[in-house]
């Protein structure tokens, strides 16, 4: 399980580094790319914000959109599951969270730590790879 998370993080790092490489032959085009990268980073920061503990998980066939999600301990959190491809559910056993299909759940994590988020609906060959981590700070 840890190997798949590490592999996902490593592949994501490679993609980010590959996207940052290349020449700056056309300065206008590179500025547009830089602006869109900054906007993507800003959106990612907002999605991972712990200010209101609301976050969304987008599920596609055999993958969640992020390897980690972060919330604040002692504060109510709302998790929303969106099935972009296939039919999936999520469960976080230690926090008694379960969503089957598109939907949402509200919970209050009391203990800081890392909790496993996994797909709770058998969805095919890559089902066991659908794992992510909820970090409670």
N, C-alpha and C positions, 0 to 999 in steps of 0.2 A: 504494500500500500504506500509506504514511504517512498519506494523507488519510483512509482508512477507520479507522485507529486513532485519529486525532484526532477524527473524527466520532463514534466510539463513546464516547470520553472526554467529549466535549462533551455528547452526549445524556445520558450518565450523570449529569453534573453538573447538567444541567437537571432531570432527574428527582429528584435528591436535593434540589435547591433548591425544587422544586415541592412535594415531600413535607414540607418543613420549613415551608412557608407556611401561611396560614390563621389563623382566630381561635381563641382559647382560651376559648370559651363554656362548655365543660364541662371543668372542671379534672381530674376523675377520668379522663375519656376521654383527655385530652391526656397525663396521667401514664402511662397504659397505653401510648400510642403512643410516648412518650419512652423508656419502659423497653424496649419491643421494638426500637426503633432502636438503643439502647445494646447490647442483646444481639446484634443483627445485626452491629454494628461489632466487638464482641468476637469473634464467630465469624469474621468476615472477617480480623481480625488474626491469629487462630490459624491460619487456612487459609494466610495469607501468611507465617507464621512461618518464619524460616530456621534455627530451633534444631535441627530434625532433618532438614531438607531434603526432607521427604515432602510432596507436594502432589497434588491431584486436579484434573483438568480435566473439566468436564461439557460435553458437546457436544450441542447441539440443532440443528435444521435451520437451518443457515447461520450459526451463532454459537457461540463458546466463552463460558463463564460469566464470564471475566475478560479484560481487555485485557492484563494483565501478571501474571507470576508471578515470585517472587524466591527465589533460592537462594544459598548461600555457596560460593565457589570453593574447590577443594581438598577438599571434603567430599562423600561419596557422597550422591546424591539419588535418590529414588524418585518416579516420576511414574505416576499411575494415570489411565487414560482411562475415563470412563463415558459411554456413549451413551444420553442421555435421550430423544432423538427422532432417528430416522433412523439410518443406518449411516455412521460416520465413523472415521477413523484420524488419527494425528498423526505428524509428522516434524519433527525438528530436525536439519537436514543437518550443520551444523558440529560437532555433538556426537554424531553417529552414533546418534540415537535414532529409532526407528520402532515404532509400535504400530498394528496393523490391527484395528479393532473394540475391544470392551472388553478391557482388559488393563493391564499395567504393565511398566515398564522401569526399570532401575537404571543410573546413569551417574555419573561423577565429572567435573564441569566444572573445568578447571584454569585457564582464562583468564577474568578478569572481562570483562564486556561485555554486549551485548544480542544475543540470538539469536532468529531468527524461528521461531515454531511455526505450522505450517499443517496443514490437513486433507489427508491423503494418499490419501483414497479419493474419487474423483469422486462427488459426492452431489447434483448437480442445479444449478439455475440460480444459486444463491448460493454455490456452492463456492469461488470465488475470493475471497470476502469472509471466509472462515474463517481468520483470521490473528490471532495473539496474539504477545506478546513474553516471552521468558524473560530476566530480568535476573540476571546472575551477579555477585555483589559480592565 
